[in-house]
Amino acid sequence: MIETRQLCKRYGEFVAVDAIDFKVEAGQVLGFLGPNGAGKSTTMKMIAGFLAPTSGSARVCGHDVVADALAAKRETGYLPEGAPSYGEMTPRRFLDFVAEARGLRGARRKQRVEEVIDRLHLHNVLGQSIETLSKGFKRRVGLAQAIVHDPAVLILDEPTDGLDPNQKFEVRNLINAMARDKTIIVSTHILEEVQAVCTRAIIIARGRILADATPTELEARSRYHQAVSLTTSDLAGARNAMSRVADVAAIEYDKISQRLTAIPKPGRRIFGAVGDALKAQAIPVGELQLESGRMDEVFRTITRGDLGEDIAEEERA
């Protein structure tokens, strides 16, 4: 449904996107994850046909986004970063305008506009100008225009930016619902977004792909994968008991959460042994949890590793 080959974007000597290759199959929700300035939005713009690549290619539903631009755009719904719109228009007028520009006519146009208004809960703001709306409602209007023509492919750049927790929950539910019959790329720097809606994640930094895996596979790279964390009133006793387990590599204490965490040696499972050790010494445990891994730690390790390689290359030069 989406394919890039050696996709590049340069601005003079600056390389914003550096020879990116990936494919997205039907029904997948791909999280495009990276720090600010990583090249996420630039990649989104090239796939959406908003920005011409310097070299390489991108295809949407088999259509080259440069050579067959109109056909590719017919299959694509695009929510740019910031959800730009015409501020003087009302949401209904704006959605009518976008639907007409997308080629919808007559009863079909009216039906689709009403469907997206209902889906994004825009009824209470239809008479206001977009420029007077809250950031959350502006984002909803942006999502509505992206799906009004019922595209096969959705490209969403920071779709929950600026939304409150309830609005984020609604948008994530919408993405999950649409994933049943659409292919979706979600660009984000919010780690919880990947875990909430994505079936696959790409980590990008400095315009290069550093990792491509499912969220579960990425979590498995964490040093906290299969770690055991707990709360207890006897920190010293619990630490002593866990340190006696042969496959425990390290023990950490988080003052904020007041949790003690036993980190396993690579490839080891320690949940049962830690539980037995605590029970043997009658350590009181308030909560005992097996961790799947920490995405934030994986993200830092991968992106900081890339930075370290660049510094080492510069020093060798």
N, C-alpha and C positions, 0 to 999 in steps of 0.2 A: 504493500500500500504506500509506503514511503521508503525511498532509497537514496542515499547520498554516496557519491564516489569521489574521493580525493577533493572534497569540497573545501575551498579556500577563499578567504577574504583578506585582502591587504589594503592598508592605507599608507601609501608610501613605503617606508621601511618597516612599519609596524604590521605584524601579522596578528589579526584578530581571530581568525579561524584557520587552523593549520592541518589541511589534508584529512578531513574527517570522513570516515566510512562507517555507515551503519544502515540497517534495514529495520523496518517496523512492520509486523504482520497484522492482518485483520484481527480486531478485537483486543489488541494490546494497548495498555496505557503505559507509555514510556515517560519516566521521569528524567528530565534533563537537569542535572544537579551540579552546582558549582558556585564558587565564591563570586562576589561582585567583580565584573570585568573579565570573567572567564571566557566569554564568547557565546554565552547561551542565547541572548537576544539576537545577536548577529546571525547565528545559525537559524533561529526561528524565522527571521525576516527573509533569509534566502530561500528557505523551503516554501514560505508563503508567497514568494514571488514579489516581495516588497523591495528587495535589495538584490542586485545582480552579483553573482559570485565573480571573483577575480579569475578563478580557474576551477576545474572540476565540474560536477553536475549534481542536480537533485531532481528526483522524479516523484510525482504524486499520482497514484493510481495508474502508473505507466506513462504519464505525460511529463515530458521535460519542462521544468518550470521556466525556462528561457525560450526554447524553441517552440513550445506548445503552451504558452503562458495562459491563455484564456481557458483552455480545457482543464489545466491543472487547477486554476483558481475556482472553476465551477465545482470542483470536488472538495474544496478547502474552506473551512471556517477558521477565521483568524482573530484572536483577541490579542492585540498588541499590549505591550507594557504601558500602563497608565490609562488604558481604555479610552483613547481619544474619540471624540464625537463632535457634533455641532451643538455647542452649548445653548444657542438660542432656540433650538427645537425642543418640543416636548418628546418624551420617550415614544409615544405612539407615532408622532409624525416622523421621527427619526427611523423607527422600525419599518414604517411604510416606505420611506425613501430607500432604505437598504434592501428591502424585499423587492422593490421595483427594479433597483439597480442589478439585483441578482436574477432578474428575468421572471419573477413571479407576477402573475396577472390575475385579475378578477377574483373569483371566489377562492381560488387556491391561495392567493396572497393574503386575503382577509383571514382565512383559516390559520395559516402559519403564524401570522402576527398575533392572533388571539392565543394560539397555543403557547408561544414563547412568553407572552405577557403572563399567562397563567402559571407557566412552569417556573418563572423567575419572580413571581409574586410582585408584579409591578402595578397592580390595579390602583393603589393608593397614591401614586405619584404621576399618573398618566397626564394630568393637566398642568404639571409644573414644567418649567424649562429645565433642561438637563444641567445647566450651569448652577442652578439653585439646589441641586440634590446633594445628599451626603456622599462621601467617597464610596461607601458601601453600595448605595443605589446606582451610582455611576458605573461601578464594576458590574452590577447586575445587568444594566442596560447594555454594556459592552458584551457580556456573555450572550444576551438575547440576540444581538445583531450577528454574532458569530454562528449561531445555530438556526437562524430564521429560514435559511434555504435548505435545511436538513442535509448538511454535507456528509460525505463518507469519512472525511478526515478533519480532525480538529487540532489546531495549534494554539495552545493557551499559554501566554507568557505571563507568569506570576498571577494566576487567576484569583487568588485569595488575598492579594496585597491590599492592605488597608481595611480588611473586613474584621468585624468583631468575632469572638468565638462561635456564636450561634450562626452567623452568616457563613463562616468558614465551614461549619458542619453541613449546612444546606448545600453549599457549592460542591463540597466533596461528595455528598450523596448524589447530586446531579451528575457529576463526572462518572461515578460508579454506575449509575443507571444508563447513561449514554454509551458506556463502554461495551454494552451488549451488542450494539450494531454499528459502532464506529471505531476508527483507529485514532488514538489521541496521544499527542505529545504535550506534556506539562513541563514548562520551564519553571524552576523554582530554586531558591536558596534555603527554603524551609525544610529541614530534614523530616519532620513529622508528616509533611505533605506526601513524601515518597512512600512512607509506610502506610499512609491512609488510603491512597488511591492507585498506586502504581503496581503493575505486574512485573516491571523491569526498570532498571535505573542505569543511566550513564552518568559517570562523574567526569566533568570536564574542567580543566584549568589551563590558563594561558593558551586557549584555543585548541587544546589537544585532548583526545579521549584517554583517560587514565584507567577507567574501569567500566565494564559493561556486564551486568549480572542482575539477578533478581534481588529484591530487598533482603530476602532470607539468606541468599548466598553472600551478600555484602556483610550482613550481620555476623555471619560465620567467620569472617576474617578478623573480627574484633578479638582483642585479648580477653574480653569479658564474655566471649561465647562459652556457655556452660559454666559460667561463674555462679557462685552461690552467695546471695546477700541476705542479711538478716538484721532484725532489731532485737536487742537484749538489754536487760538491766545489769548484766555482768560482762562488761566489755573485756576485761582482762581474762576472765575464765574462758570466754568464747574464743578469743584470739589464741589462747594457749591450746585449746582443744583443736582448733582448725589447723594450727601450725604443725600438729602431730600427724596430719594426713599426708602421706608420702607424695601424692600427686598435686598438692597445693604449691603453686609457684610463688605466690605473694598474697599478702593480706592488706587491705586498705580500709580506712575509716573515713567516712564523709560526715563532717561536723554539721552540715546543713540538714541532711536527711536523717542523720544519726544512725546510719546503716554501716554495718561491717560487711566487707565483701572478700570472699576467698576466690582468688583467680587461679584457674587450673594450669598445669603445664600443657603445652600444645598437644591437642588431640586427646586429652584425657577428660574423663567425666568424674566428678567428685561429689555430686549431690548426695548419693547414698552414704558414702564414707564420712562426709561432713556431718550429716544427720546422725549417724551412729556415734561419732565422736562426741557430739554435743549431748546426746542422750546418755552416753556412758558416764559423763562427768556431771550429769544433772544440771546442765546449763539452761536457765529459763529463756525461752525464745518467744518473742511476740509475733514475729512473722518470718517465714523462711521462703525465699524465692529463687527459682532457677532462671538465670538470665539467658536470653537468646543472643545477646550481643548489643553493642551500643553503636548506632549509626554515626553519631557525632564523632566518636573516637576513630572509626574507620575513615570517615571523611577527612579528618585532620591528618591522619597518618598518610593517606594517599596524596592529598594536595600539598602537604608540607614536604613529603618525599620528593615530589616533582620540583618544588622550589629548591630543595637541597641539591638535586642533580644539576639544575641550571647553574647554581653558584659554583659547584665543583667544576663544571665545564669551563666557566669563565676563569676560574683560578688556574686551571691547566693551560688555558690559552695564554 
